[in-house]
Amino acid sequence: MATITIKNIPDDLYAQLKDVAEANRRSINSEVIICIERRLATHKPNPNDIVQKARRLRKMTAAHPISEHVIEDAINAGRP
């Protein structure tokens, strides 16, 4: 398994982490792993949210279509 060293943890944050670890009867290391796992698990995008966001963006940009010519010009801008 990999090892991580975390430096310069603010004292109040460390105290909170220590209190939570004690309340959950875990070591500070185990509590940090749980916190990371929970954070990464909530970071997974929801496909329905992505679709809704795409629909909102399409509505916002519907009045401003971009042609293939405009895209090509933007890509080639600044090229010799």
N, C-alpha and C positions, 0 to 999 in steps of 0.2 A: 504494500500500500504506500501511497505517496505521503509526504510530510509537508506541512505548511507552517511557517513561522509568521506570526502576526506581530508587528511592532507598533509602538506608539498608540496603544489602545487607551482612550481617555479613561481616567480613574472611575468616573461615574458610570461609564458603559461597562467596565469590567466588574464593578460592584453589582450592577443589575444582572449581568450574566452569571455571576457567582450566586446571587440570590435565587435566580430561576433554576440554576443547576441543582442547588441544594433542595429547593422545593420539589423538584422532580426526581430527587435521589439519583442524580447523575453526576459524573465528573464534568468539569468545565469543558474538557475536550469533547466529551460525548454531547454536551449541550450545544457546542459550536457546530458539530456535525449535523445535529437535528435542525438547527436554525438554517444552515446552508441547504439541507435537503428540502425543507419546507419552502424556502424562498425560490429554489429552482423549480420545484413542482408547480408553484403558482405562476411561474413565468411562461409556461407552455401556452401558446396562443390558441384561443378558441376559434375553430373554423367559422362558426356563425358570426363571431365578432369581426373577423377579417372580411367576410362577405358584406356585412352591413357597412363597414368602413369604406369598402370599394364602391358600394352603391351611393353613399353620401358624396364621395369624391367625384363620381361620374355626374351626379346631379349638379355639383358645384362647377364643373368644367364643361358641361354640355353646351353652353352658349359660346364657348371658345375652342372650336375644333382646331386641331393642328394637322396640317397636311404632311404628306411624306416629304415634300419639297422643303418645308420649314425644318423638319427633323434633320434632313441631310445637310442643310445649310448650317444648323447648329453644330452638328458633328464635325463638319469641315471647317468651322470658324477657327481661325488662328493657325491652320495648317499651311505649310509652305506650298 
